[in-house]
Every structure is written in C-alpha cells, then in structure tokens.
Amino acid sequence: MANDCFDNVIEELSDLFEAMTGINQAPEHPPEGVNDPPMVVTYYVETDVEYSLTYSRTLSTVYADVLLARAPLPHIEAQARKYIRRGIVAVAGAVTLNSDATHCLVQRVLGPRMIPYQGLEFFGVRYVIEVKIVHSDLGVAA
C-alpha cells in the first residue's frame, strides 16, 4: 500500500508539472538524460518512518527540478524566475489527499540556480515538497 501511495503522489505531481506553461515533459520516473528541456524531474530524496502498534507515518521529501535548456545566463535566469510561482500554484491544494496521503505541500523553492543531474549541471528551479502518508492497516496485534 505504501508504494501505491508514493507512486500515486509522484504520478499526480508529474501530471501537474507537465501541465505548467512552458514545460515540455515531466516523466513519472527520472530519465537517463535531459532530452527536451524545459522539463521537470520529480523524485524522492529522503523518507522518515515512525511506527506505533496501530499505524505507521511516513514523512518524505520530494524534489521536483525544472531543468532548462542551456542559454546565456541573463536570459535563462529570467526564464527560470517565471517557474518559481508557477510550480507553487500548480501544486497548492491540487494533489489528491485521502486517508493515506494526508499532506503534500511545497515546503520551499530553491533557485534560480544550477541543479546537478546525471553528471551535468542545468540552470533551473528546485521545489522541495513534503509528503506525509499515514497507514493504519499494519495488522499488528499487541
């Protein structure tokens, strides 16, 4: 069930970012390379799990990186600034929450800045997204 929740959140985030103005693609899994910028790559970077006798709570950090095509710095920096607000608006209240995925929000935005990806650096914006998932079906008896 946990994997389904994680996969569903990543899928929804990818769909929201792909619908943003100016984004060419937002794959559900990180691709081998950046072939069609501007694109958004969304992936989990950290997960903390808390267990009790009746439930588990998973608090995860997700990065969504807007990666832009190479261009002269003044031009690309101006282009990247446009994505700061677009991503916050795209995610705000738009991810389907239920009894499992109880919390999903943009915690902070980093950038415009250089973002490492597949051994290269791309100029862009990084959204740090917090996702909390609570499971009450552990089947553990005291």
C-alpha positions as CSV (number, residue, x, y, z in Angstrom):
1,M,0.0,0.0,0.0
2,A,2.8,2.4,0.8
3,N,4.3,2.0,-2.6
4,D,1.0,2.7,-4.2
5,C,0.6,5.9,-2.3
6,F,4.1,7.0,-3.2
7,D,3.6,6.2,-6.8
8,N,0.2,7.9,-6.9
9,V,1.7,11.1,-5.4
10,I,4.6,11.2,-7.8
11,E,2.3,10.5,-10.8
12,E,0.0,13.3,-9.7
13,L,2.9,15.7,-9.2
14,S,4.3,14.8,-12.6
15,D,1.0,15.5,-14.3
16,L,0.6,18.9,-12.5
17,F,4.1,20.0,-13.5
18,E,3.7,18.7,-17.1
19,A,0.6,20.9,-17.4
20,M,2.6,24.0,-16.3
21,T,3.0,26.7,-19.1
22,G,6.3,26.1,-20.9
23,I,7.1,22.6,-19.7
24,N,7.7,20.1,-22.5
25,Q,7.7,16.9,-20.3
26,A,7.5,15.7,-16.7
27,P,8.2,12.0,-16.7
28,E,7.0,9.9,-13.7
29,H,10.5,8.3,-13.4
30,P,13.8,10.2,-13.7
31,P,15.0,9.7,-17.3
32,E,18.6,8.9,-18.3
33,G,19.1,12.3,-19.8
34,V,17.6,15.7,-20.3
35,N,16.4,15.5,-23.9
36,D,13.6,18.0,-24.2
37,P,14.0,21.0,-21.8
38,P,12.4,22.7,-20.1
39,M,11.3,19.6,-18.2
40,V,10.5,18.7,-14.7
41,V,12.1,15.6,-13.0
42,T,10.4,14.5,-9.8
43,Y,11.9,12.0,-7.3
44,Y,12.1,11.0,-3.6
45,V,15.2,12.1,-1.8
46,E,14.5,11.2,1.9
47,T,12.0,9.3,3.9
48,D,11.5,9.1,7.7
49,V,9.2,6.4,9.1
50,E,7.6,6.3,12.5
51,Y,5.9,3.2,13.8
52,S,3.4,2.5,16.5
53,L,1.3,-0.5,17.3
54,T,-1.6,0.6,15.1
55,Y,-0.2,2.8,12.3
56,S,2.9,4.0,10.5
57,R,3.6,7.5,9.4
58,T,5.9,8.3,6.5
59,L,7.2,11.8,6.0
60,S,9.0,12.1,2.7
61,T,10.9,14.8,0.9
62,V,10.4,15.0,-2.8
63,Y,12.4,17.2,-5.2
64,A,10.8,18.4,-8.4
65,D,13.5,20.0,-10.6
66,V,12.7,22.3,-13.5
67,L,15.6,21.9,-15.8
68,L,16.1,24.5,-18.6
69,A,18.0,24.4,-21.9
70,R,21.4,26.0,-21.9
71,A,21.4,29.7,-22.8
72,P,23.2,32.9,-21.9
73,L,22.9,33.4,-18.1
74,P,20.8,36.6,-18.1
75,H,18.2,35.0,-20.5
76,I,18.0,31.7,-18.7
77,E,17.9,33.3,-15.2
78,A,14.9,35.4,-16.3
79,Q,13.2,32.3,-17.7
80,A,13.8,30.3,-14.5
81,R,12.3,33.0,-12.3
82,K,8.9,32.5,-14.1
83,Y,8.8,29.0,-12.8
84,I,9.0,29.9,-9.1
85,R,5.4,30.9,-8.8
86,R,4.1,28.5,-11.4
87,G,5.2,25.5,-9.5
88,I,3.8,26.6,-6.2
89,V,0.4,27.4,-7.9
90,A,0.4,24.1,-9.7
91,V,0.9,22.0,-6.5
92,A,-1.1,24.1,-4.0
93,G,-4.1,22.1,-3.0
94,A,-4.1,20.1,-6.2
95,V,-2.7,16.7,-5.1
96,T,-5.5,14.3,-4.2
97,L,-5.3,13.7,-0.5
98,N,-7.2,10.8,1.3
99,S,-6.9,8.8,4.5
100,D,-3.4,7.6,3.4
101,A,-1.8,10.6,1.6
102,T,-2.7,13.3,4.2
103,H,-0.3,16.1,3.4
104,C,1.5,17.3,0.3
105,L,2.9,20.9,0.0
106,V,5.8,22.9,-1.4
107,Q,8.0,23.4,1.6
108,R,10.4,25.7,-0.2
109,V,11.7,26.7,-3.6
110,L,15.4,26.8,-4.3
111,G,16.6,28.8,-7.3
112,P,17.1,30.0,-9.8
113,R,20.3,28.1,-9.5
114,M,22.5,25.4,-11.0
115,I,21.0,21.9,-10.5
116,P,23.1,18.7,-10.9
117,Y,21.5,16.0,-13.0
118,Q,23.2,12.9,-14.5
119,G,26.7,14.3,-14.0
120,L,25.8,17.6,-15.7
121,E,24.5,20.9,-14.4
122,F,21.4,22.6,-15.6
123,F,20.1,26.0,-14.6
124,G,16.6,25.8,-13.1
125,V,14.4,25.8,-10.1
126,R,14.0,23.1,-7.4
127,Y,10.8,22.6,-5.5
128,V,11.2,20.9,-2.1
129,I,7.9,19.1,-1.5
130,E,6.9,17.4,1.8
131,V,4.6,14.4,1.6
132,K,3.1,12.7,4.6
133,I,1.4,9.3,4.4
134,V,-0.3,7.6,7.3
135,H,-1.1,3.8,7.2
136,S,-3.5,2.3,9.7
137,D,-3.5,-1.2,8.3
138,L,-0.3,-2.7,9.7
139,G,-2.1,-5.7,11.0
140,V,0.0,-5.6,14.2
141,A,-1.7,-7.0,17.3
142,A,-0.5,-6.0,20.8
